[in-house]
Amino acid sequence: MIKHLWQTHRIALMAFTFALCALGYFGFKTISSTIYWMDPAHQDQALADWMTPRYVGQSYKLPREIVLEALMMDPDAPPRRISIREIAQDNGVTMEDLQTRVRDAAVLWDTMQRPPRND
């Protein structure tokens, strides 16, 4: 059957194989990311030197703009891979200061996302 398809519909078979590989790759990436971020050990983690702003945003469930503001980064600057340690050094602050700013931003974001109570 495959031999017949290869002889008669080579391009379609290659496209289907490519699509199947892409589906497997992106499906695996999606499932592994979901499992990783659902683990409570990866949520609201204390900042570490190696973390990137994107990782912090994922850990605290914060949008990019909020993370950049908390980390004192220019939102209009082109994206670049930078560590939290470099951000602290560039701004002359300690890791504890950044941790406080991120936690405060997370609390503020959480209160903004909660629907108002009608008592």
C-alpha positions as CSV (number, residue, x, y, z in Angstrom):
1,M,0.0,0.0,0.0
2,I,2.7,2.5,1.0
3,K,4.7,1.5,-2.1
4,H,1.7,2.2,-4.3
5,L,1.1,5.6,-2.6
6,W,4.8,6.4,-3.0
7,Q,4.7,5.6,-6.7
8,T,1.4,7.4,-7.5
9,H,1.1,10.2,-4.9
10,R,4.7,10.9,-3.8
11,I,4.2,14.7,-3.0
12,A,1.0,14.0,-1.1
13,L,2.6,11.2,0.9
14,M,5.6,13.4,1.8
15,A,3.3,16.3,2.8
16,F,1.2,13.9,5.0
17,T,4.3,12.5,6.6
18,F,5.6,16.0,7.3
19,A,2.3,17.1,8.7
20,L,2.2,13.9,10.9
21,C,5.7,14.7,12.2
22,A,4.8,18.3,12.9
23,L,1.6,17.2,14.8
24,G,3.7,14.8,16.9
25,Y,6.3,17.4,17.7
26,F,3.9,20.2,18.6
27,G,1.6,17.8,20.4
28,F,4.5,16.5,22.5
29,K,5.7,20.1,23.2
30,T,2.2,21.1,24.3
31,I,1.6,18.1,26.6
32,S,5.1,18.4,28.2
33,S,4.7,22.1,28.8
34,T,1.3,21.6,30.3
35,I,2.6,18.9,32.6
36,Y,5.6,21.1,33.6
37,W,3.6,24.2,34.4
38,M,0.8,22.3,36.2
39,D,3.4,21.0,38.8
40,P,3.0,23.2,41.9
41,A,6.8,23.2,42.3
42,H,7.0,25.4,39.2
43,Q,4.3,27.9,40.2
44,D,5.2,31.1,42.0
45,Q,8.8,30.1,42.3
46,A,11.3,32.2,44.1
47,L,13.5,34.1,41.6
48,A,16.7,32.4,40.7
49,D,19.7,33.8,38.8
50,W,19.1,31.7,35.7
51,M,15.5,32.6,35.2
52,T,14.3,34.7,32.2
53,P,11.5,37.2,32.2
54,R,9.4,34.7,30.2
55,Y,9.9,32.0,32.8
56,V,8.9,34.4,35.6
57,G,5.8,35.3,33.7
58,Q,4.9,31.6,33.2
59,S,5.6,30.7,36.8
60,Y,3.5,33.6,38.2
61,K,0.9,33.5,35.4
62,L,1.5,37.1,34.5
63,P,1.2,38.8,31.1
64,R,4.4,40.1,29.5
65,E,3.7,43.8,30.1
66,I,3.3,43.2,33.9
67,V,6.5,41.1,34.1
68,L,8.5,43.7,32.1
69,E,7.2,46.5,34.4
70,A,8.0,44.5,37.6
71,L,11.5,43.7,36.3
72,M,12.1,47.4,35.2
73,M,12.5,46.5,31.6
74,D,11.5,48.6,28.6
75,P,8.4,47.1,26.9
76,D,9.2,48.7,23.6
77,A,12.7,47.2,23.5
78,P,13.2,44.2,21.2
79,P,12.8,40.9,23.0
80,R,16.1,39.3,24.1
81,R,17.0,36.4,26.3
82,I,18.3,37.9,29.5
83,S,18.6,36.4,33.0
84,I,17.2,37.8,36.2
85,R,20.8,38.2,37.5
86,E,21.6,40.5,34.5
87,I,18.5,42.5,35.0
88,A,19.3,43.0,38.7
89,Q,22.9,44.1,37.8
90,D,21.7,46.4,35.1
91,N,19.3,48.2,37.4
92,G,21.5,48.1,40.5
93,V,19.1,46.2,42.7
94,T,19.2,42.9,44.6
95,M,17.5,39.7,43.8
96,E,15.3,40.3,46.9
97,D,14.2,43.6,45.5
98,L,13.2,42.0,42.2
99,Q,11.4,39.2,44.1
100,T,9.4,41.8,46.0
101,R,8.5,43.6,42.9
102,V,7.4,40.4,41.1
103,R,5.3,39.2,44.1
104,D,3.6,42.6,44.4
105,A,2.8,42.6,40.7
106,A,1.4,39.1,41.0
107,V,-0.8,40.1,43.9
108,L,-2.0,43.2,42.0
109,W,-2.7,41.2,38.9
110,D,-4.6,38.6,40.9
111,T,-6.8,41.2,42.5
112,M,-7.5,42.8,39.1
113,Q,-8.5,39.4,37.6
114,R,-10.9,38.5,40.4
115,P,-14.6,39.5,39.7
116,P,-16.1,42.0,42.1
117,R,-18.2,40.6,44.9
118,N,-21.8,41.6,45.2
119,D,-22.6,41.4,48.9
